[in-house]
Amino acid sequence: MKFKDLVDFIQNKMRMSHIYQPLLIKSLVDAGGLATLRQLSNAFLSEDESQLIYYEKKIKEMPLKVLLNRGVVKKEGELVSLNVPQLSYQQKAEIKMLCEKRMQEFVQKKGLGIWDYRLLDTEPIPDSLRYRVLQEAAGRCALCGATHKERPLDVDHIKPRSKGGKNLYENLQVLCSKCNRSKGNKDDTDFKELLTPDSLKDCPFCLDNVKSRVIESIDTVFAIKDKYPVTDQHMLIIPQRHTPDFFSMTSKERGEAENLLRILKNKITKDDASVTGFNVGINCGISAGQTILHAHIHLIPRRNRDTSKPRGGVRGVIRNKMSY
């Protein structure tokens, strides 16, 4: 390519979605026509205003604040200076060497992970991929089953971007705005194993089918009275998300189920002085007695002499093992 061809390309033929192409050409010219990728990266960094703003904020938040408090530096307006007399050439060299040594020791100990936040996938999810994920979710949140009619649906990263999650089909799921905010970047649970809407329609414990029976709820779980109670005030704690059993519940669901158990236990004992104990039971699988394959936890109030031989409690699931 001749000089005039390069000029023509820059002026007339270059199609730009960012400043990267002209910046690369300019950087090569500045470097005399030849540069390593690392040299070019440094040139890009010096022109990236977002990076400069980021590091201005980062400097103010931590190292500058600490060094000001320790009296190592001083600041006047936007000017920052070392709080020491004028350094000689030898003193400068020694300070630089000591700082380099400390930096290298730290990187060697911690690894490149100290810069992981700069390696995050920050590109938007491509429209075609977003459409595919939304389409295959059948218009429902994978956690609570809410539809777009109830609240906005988001395409969420199962493994959060802040932990290295990528814009890949297998790392995307649909969550409603409420569940997505609750999840944040603390959880990397894949909720995509949700059953189809037709299956959910027939489940007696899915929220749409028991809304009128709900007596208490906490975000991802709710409680209803058991339809065939073992004792008075026998409760069921059920996750909103259709999931088979206790072991498939997320840590958030289990934690909120435990909190709801405590709330109900306190409410029952306050309202009914005859309650002197509780059984908390979970059936997981048909062989364990589970008849509805939607996770649920039994809270069964117990009273003195409600059975002649209470010893053994839940061991009674196998009758001849109850007494020991």
N, C-alpha and C positions, 0 to 999 in steps of 0.2 A: 504494500500500500504506500502510495506517495503522500507527501505533505498535503497536497490539495484534496486528495481523496479522504484523508483524515478530517480535514476542515469540513468537507461536504458531509461526511458521516455525522459529525457533531452537530452541524447546523440544520441538516435536512432529514437525515435518515434515522437518527437515534430515537427510539421509542422508549419513554421513561415511565416507570411506576414508582421510582425513587431517585435519589441523587447519586446512587452507587456507581453507575457507568461513568458519568463525567468526573466524579471524584477519583475513580481508579485511574483514568487517563491522566488527570491533573497530577496525581500522586507519582505516577511513573515519570512524568516530565520533570517534576521537582527532584526526583531521584536520579536524573540523568538518563532516563529511559530503561533502567534495569533495577529491580528491587525484589527482595524476598517477600513471601507472604506475611511474615511477621512485621517487616517494615511497612508494608501496605496497611496492615491492620492498625498499626500505630498512627498512620496518617488518617485513617478513617475515624479512629477514636478522637483525634484532635478536632474533627469537624462535626462530631455527633453531639448536638446541643443537649439532647436528652440525657446522654451519658454525663456531660459536664454538669448539668443541673442535679443529676442523681448524686454525683460525688460531692458537689457543694453541700447538699443536704447531709450526706453521710459524714463529711468532715465536721460539720457543725454539731451533729448529734452525739458524736463520741470522742474521737481523738482530740479535737480542739478543746472541747469542754474539759476533758481530763487534764490535758497539758496546761490549760489556763489555771485550773485549780491547783496544780502542782507547781505553778510558777515557772514552768519551762518555756512558755511562749507568752507573748502579749498581743493584744488586738486593738487596733484603732480603726474604727469604721470597717472597711473591707480589707484592710492591710493587716497581715499577721507577720510577726517577727520573732526570732529567738530572743529570749530574755537573758542574753549573755553579752559581754563586751565583744568587740570586733575580733573574729577568729583569724589566726594566721593560716597560711596555706597548709602547713603540717597539721594544725588542729582540725581544719576542715576535713582533711583526708582521713584523720583518725575517727572523727565523728561519723563520717560516711561509712567507713569500714565497719565500725561497731554496729551501726544500724543495719547494714547489709547482713552482717553475721546473725543478728537477732531475727531478721526476716527469714533467712535461709533455715535457721534452726526451727522456726515455727512451721514453715511450709513442709520441712522434712518430717516433722512430728505429726502434723495434721493432714498433710496431703493436699491435693488440688481441690478437695472438698470445700476449702475455705472460700472458693470462688464459685461454688455450684449455683448460686442464685443468678449468675450471669449466663448460665448454660440452659436456663429454662426455655421451654417452648412457649413463646409469647405470640406466635402467629394466630390469627383468628381461625376458627374451625371452618373449613371450606363449605360453601353452601350446599353442594351435592352430598357431602358427608352428613351435614346437619339434617338435611331432608330425609336421608336414609334412616338415621337413628330415630327421628320423630315418627316416621312412617311405621317402622317395625315395633315401636312402643304402643301402637294402637291407641294413641291419644291419652295415655295414662301415665301418672307418676309411678315409677318403679318401686317407690318406698311405701306410699300411703294409698296408691290407687286413684288419687284425685284426677279428674279430667280437666281439659282446658276450659270447660265451662265454670269450674269452681275457682281456679286460680291459674296464673300463667305457668307454662311449662318451659323449663330450661334444659339445654343439653349440657350435662355435667361431666367433668372428668372423674372417673372412678379413682384412679391414682391422681391426686391433686397436682396441678402444674408446679406448685411450690415444692413438691417432693419428686419432681422429674417426670410427671405424667405427660404423655404426648397426645397430639391430635390424631389418634389412631382409632379405627372403628371399635376394636376390642376394648378400648379404654373409655368409651363414651356410653352414657345412659341418660334417660330422661327422668328428671326430678321436677316436681312442682317448685315454685319459688319459695314456699315455706320450708319444705324439706331440704332444699339446696342451701338455704341460709342456716338451717339447723346443723347440717352436716359440716359446712365450712370446709376447711382443709385438714380436719382432724381424723377423718375416716376414709379408708380406701375400700369399703365394702362394695362388691358388685351386686346390685339389686336387679340385674337384667333377667334373672331366672323367674321373674314373675309369670304366673299362669295367664292364659289368654282371658280376655273379658268374658267369653262364653262360660269358661270354667268358674270364674269368680261369681257369675250370676247365680249359680246353683249352690254356692257355699253358704251354709247357715251362719257362719261366724264372720263373714266379710261385712265391713261397716255399713255398706249400703243396705244390707238385709236386716240389720239389728239397730239402726239408728234410734228407733223409738224406745229401745230397751236400755240405752246407755245411761248409767247413773253417775259416772265419774270418768275423767280422761286426763292424760298427760301427753300432749304432743303425739307420740307414735303409738301409744297404747290406750285402751279404754276398758271399762269394766261393766259387766252386766250381771244380773242375778241368774244363777243356773236354773234352767227350765225344769230340771228334775233334781231338786236339792236333796243332799244327804241330811243336812240339818237346816234350820231356819237361818237366813242370811248367807247361805252358800253362794259365793261369788266366783266369777270367771274373769281373769285378766287376759286380754287378747290384743295382739299387735294389729294395728290398722293394715299393715302390709300382709298380703296373703303369703304366708310362709309355713312349711309343713309342721315343724315342731320346735321345741325349745332350743335345740342345737343349731337350727338354721336362723335363729333370731340374731340380730346384730348386737354388739355390745351396748349401743345406745338404747335399743329396745329392751334388752334385759335390765339395764340400769333403771329405765323409767318404769318397767314392770315392777321392779323391787320397790321403788318409791311409791307406786300406786298400792302395792300390797300393804305397806306401812300406813298409808293414809286410810285405807279401808279398815284395817285392823283397829286403828285408833278410833275411828268413827263407830264401829260395831261395839267395841268395849265401852265406849262412852254411853251409847244408847241402850245397851243391854247388859245389865250387871250380872246376869246369869252366865255369861260367857267367861270361861276360865282357861281356855286354851284354844289352839288352832292347829289344823293340819294344812300344810301347803303341799300340794301334789301336782305332778306333771306326768302325763302319759305320753310317751314318745314311741310311736309305732303301733301297728295293730296287735302284735303279740304282747304289748305292754298294756293293752286295753284302750288305746286311742280309737275313738269311733269317728271323729270329725278331724280330717287331716288339715286343720288350720291351727297353728300353735295356740295353746291356751293353758293358763295356770289356775288351778283350783285353790280357793281360800275357803276352808271349811271351819266355821266356828264350832268349838266343842264345849260341852257343859258337863258338870259333875253328874255321873250316873246316867249319861245318855246312852251308854252301853255297859253291860255288866263287867266286861273285861277289856278295858282300854289299853292295857299294857301291850307294847309292841307297835302301836300306831300304824304307820304306813307299811310296816312289815306284813300287815294283813292282806296285802295284794296277793300273797300266796298264803292261804289260810293256815296251813299246818306249820308255817314259819313265824306266826305272829307271837306266840309265847316262846320265851327263851330264858 
